[in-house]
Amino acid sequence: MQYDIIPYSYQSSTFASFLRLFATPLLLHRYRAVKLIERMALSGACKNRGEVRIHESLDELSTDLADYIAELSEASVKERGVFAIALSGGSLVGLMRKLCDAPYNKTVDWAKWYIFWADERVVAKTHADSNYKLAKDGLLSKVPIIPSHVHSINDSMTAEEAADDYEFVIRQLVKTRVVSVSEISDCPKFDLILLGMGPDGHVASLFPNHSVLNERDEWVTFITDSSKPPPERITFTLPVINSASNVAVVVTGDSKAEAVHLAIDDVGPDSLSPPARMVQPMKGKLVWFLDKPAASKLDRSQFSE
Ligand SMILES: O=C1O[C@H](COP(=O)(O)O)[C@@H](O)[C@H](O)[C@H]1O
C-alpha cells in the first residue's frame, strides 16, 4: 500500500491571489490543472496511509482545504445533485474559513449542501462547546446554506437518545439518497467527512482505548466519559467514517506531531495505534492536510519519489 507526500506550496502566490479575487470558472479550472501538475511533480510514494499534503503555512493550508472541498462539492453535485458533508469541531472550522471568501462564496453551489457532524458534544446548541455553534458562527451563517439542510443533533435529549435520533435522521436521508449508501458495508456513504485530530490521536469522539472503537453495528453512538471535556458526546463510528467517499484529516501544530507520526508512519506492530490510524476508507480516498509543525515527526525516509 502506498501514500503520496506532497510538500504543498504556492510558488506563484501573486497569480494565486489574482485568481482568488477574479477567477472565472474557466480560469479556476485551469488553475486547478496547473496545481495538479505541480502536485504530481512533487509527490512521492510511501506505505499507504492516504495522500499527505504538507503546507508551509496555515494560510496555504486553508486555501488548499477550501479548493479541495470546493472541487469535491462540484464533482458530487454533478454526479448526484447534492453534496453530503460531515464536519467536526475544534480547530477544523477556523481552517475552513477561506470558504467564506471569494471565489468560493460565489462559485460553490451552497444550496446543494447537506451538513452533518461526525461528532458533537451533548450540550445546548448555544453553548460554547457545541460543534454546531462553532460551525454556525464560523461558516454556516456566512454562506447561503439552506437551513433545513443542516442536520445537527437534538440538544434536548440524553447522549444515548441523541445518538439514536441522529442515526434515525441519517437513515431517512439514506432512503431518499441525499446520503448515498456503501455497497460494501451498508453504511451511509458521505461525500466527504472532515476530521480533526487531538494530540492523543482521537478523531471525531473516538478516543484511544475506548470500547467505542470496536462498535461495528451502530452508525452513530455515544460516550459519557470523554477524556476531553465535555464528557458526553455522540460520534460517527469507524464503519461510517471508513465508508465515506472521501475523508480528510486536518491537523496543525507541533503538539500533534507525535500522533501524526503514529497515525501515518510505518511504526511496526508494537507501537501505540491511535484512533486516527484506524481511519482507512474501504473504497474512498483519504487525504491528510498538515502544516509543517504537525508533520515534523513524519519519517521522510519512507517517502519515495
Ligand atoms: O473534541 C474534539 O476534538 C477534535 C480535535 O479538536 P482540535 O481543536 O484539536 O482540532 C475535533 O476534531 C472533534 O470534532 C472535537 O469534538
The ligand as an ORCA input file, in Angstrom:
! r2SCAN-3c Opt
* xyz 0 1
  O     -13.137     17.360     20.887
  C     -12.894     17.395     19.710
  O     -11.587     17.410     19.308
  C     -11.196     17.108     17.965
  C      -9.865     17.788     17.735
  O     -10.003     19.170     18.009
  P      -8.808     20.215     17.777
  O      -9.307     21.517     18.339
  O      -7.611     19.674     18.492
  O      -8.601     20.300     16.300
  C     -12.263     17.517     16.973
  O     -11.922     17.078     15.686
  C     -13.612     16.954     17.405
  O     -14.615     17.229     16.472
  C     -13.972     17.580     18.717
  O     -15.237     17.174     19.198
*
